[in-house]
Amino acid sequence: MAFVQFEEVVKTYGTAMSVNHLTLSIREGEVFGLLGPNGAGKSTTIHMLAGLLKSDGGTISVDGYNVAKRPLEVKRRIGLVPQELAIYEHFTARENVAFFGRLYGLRGRELKERVEEALDFTGLLSHDNGRPSAFSGGMKRRLNIACAIMHRPKLIIMDEPTVGIDPQSRNHILESVRALNRLGSTIIYTSHYMEEVEAISTRVGIMDGGRLIALGDKEELRRLTGQESKLIVQTDHSSEEAVAEIRRHPRVSSLRELEGHTLELGLSEAGTYLQDILFILGKHGLALLKLTREEPNLESLFLQLTGRSLRDG
Amino acid sequence: MRTAMYSAGYELLRMTRMRSVLLLLFVLPLLLIFLLGYGLDTTIRPVDVTVHVGDSGELGERSREFFEAAAAGGFIQVKMAASQAEVEEDVRAGASDYGIAVPEGFTEQFMAGSGRIVTYPGKLTEQNLAAETMLGKLTGQFEAGYLSAAMGVRVPEAEKPEGGYIQTGTIVASGSAEFGPVSSLQYYASAYLVMFLLFSGMAAAISMIEEKEHGTLPRLQSLPLALNAFLLGKFIAYIIIAVIQSAVIVLFTRYVYGVDWGGSYGVILLTVLLTSLSAICLAVIVASVVRSRKAVESVFSMVTVIMTFLSGGMMVGLGPVIETAGRFTINHWANELLKTVMTGGAWSELQQPLLVLAAITASGVLLMLARIRRAVA
């Protein structure tokens, strides 16, 4: 059974349909990446899941509890990391985490331990008495996460958690996401940054215009769009015979000759091919200078699915 | 309830970290009360003194001459009264700042070592001081034996009446024409206490809006709690702050400026609670319409200043039209309650303003409950 289930969910604003009959299952223990440009319906979807918005149709459930009917049960299982920093500037890092911990119902020793744990997890323990106003953007983002995980939620929803921060903090946050997942949390992660979603997600859903236009792991998405992996081969000189022989290989769906004795091979499906290519090059006396494999990425997938770049919004 | 408690606790903690707010809530009201209350009282004008000289003897005559000479100096304006009762009435009605009565037979009593001039201080401290200084000169002349020597009578030091030659009369002054039954300091202490209570209500609504504008509202909404309980905690915190603010203002003005707040601190507390709650309600209603921090600040400040003005909190004697309009403000009824307490009003006098203020508050609470979701939406 799915841990998170959207069933024909609809949300409209006036005449505009922000979420259009969304049906989606997210399994327990997944890191689910939700991609889409601004206005795609990601935030609305997440807000409905977290109980911030009511859906106009369909049902959403978390761990078997209907969000509309059992909101408190659902909210106890959720930790929301909102896109905007949801921390208090006048409180210290420790006070911020403790405040939300208390509101989650944590008390006494348990609260103290969880606050320590969350601050330690996000690398803020040594800054626990500092106020966010003195923190860097990355530290604020990490505190934003600490406030959402101190009650050890089963489902962590992260809405663009790395917006506007330095690479070091971004890496720290991505490592934190992996670690939280290893500890058993299911994670829904939205981002504009394709490489982040590629790096941490086990499955990806792509939304556009309120609809889920693609769903699966990276290989499934690649197959869905018919995108090819590419092999770039650079040799010391050219050989017409070698090119002809490579072109006839069953895995090579396309071949382009580039400048500098370089070939770009399109690889249509899974299977062995590298040994064959190297054999052909050797047979025709070509020395290999450079060999690169380019996998289709989510950015190009998105471009192919929607006809526009993700960041075009 | 626990959510409301935590919310209130953290709101109070947050407030203590904001120095500008503390300055606004505690220092500014005291400064304004001082500037307006004292500023208006210390305008330089002659002291109005009503004098009755009932003594037909030598000292009565000398007293008449003394007051005429003092009036000629321009520091006092003397009105000669036909009776001691007229002196009392003038001071009671605020027509005079100070009253002096030299009683019938004073010369004879003085010679016997027991005569006393009766004084009736008004409620303006500076005017009283000026009149008493002037009177001191007269009695000083008596004590120095100047008059007695001139009359060939020596008054032995041992026979001087205990407490000197002055007896302070016991009348309850009924205030000045400008400020009604209270002094200007009392008037402005009450007006500004109420005005700043309204501002602390605005602070509660702003704190609520800041949850939205600072991005913490989505997180709060995602927590397993009732948002209304959380907001209730916020409002409780601001009511606590309003009570502390009022206590500071009342005690400070009482002991430093000498403002007489009367004795019914329970009624003052009730007034503070009702006023701050109605201010919070009004601010939330405003927030549900204009919906941004800056807009709430602008609109609510304007509403507060207008209400303070209409209720006479900025200047008195605005005419019957504005005074009638002022009766539709929170300030008017809160001020009425406080002023009634200050003048030692009976329970029957407190009932009307108390009931009206309670009705305003109850209506505000109902309207707020209807609009609060909109304010945080």
Interface residues (C-beta under 8 A of the other chain):
Chain A: H47 A50 G51 L52 P71 L72 K75 R76 I78 L80 P82 E84 L85 A86 I87 Y88 E89 H90 F91 E95 F99 F100 R102 L103 Y104 G105 C147 A148
Chain B: T3 Y6 Y10 L13 R14 R17 M18 H214 G215 T216 P218 R219 L220 Q221 S222 L223 P224 L225 F230
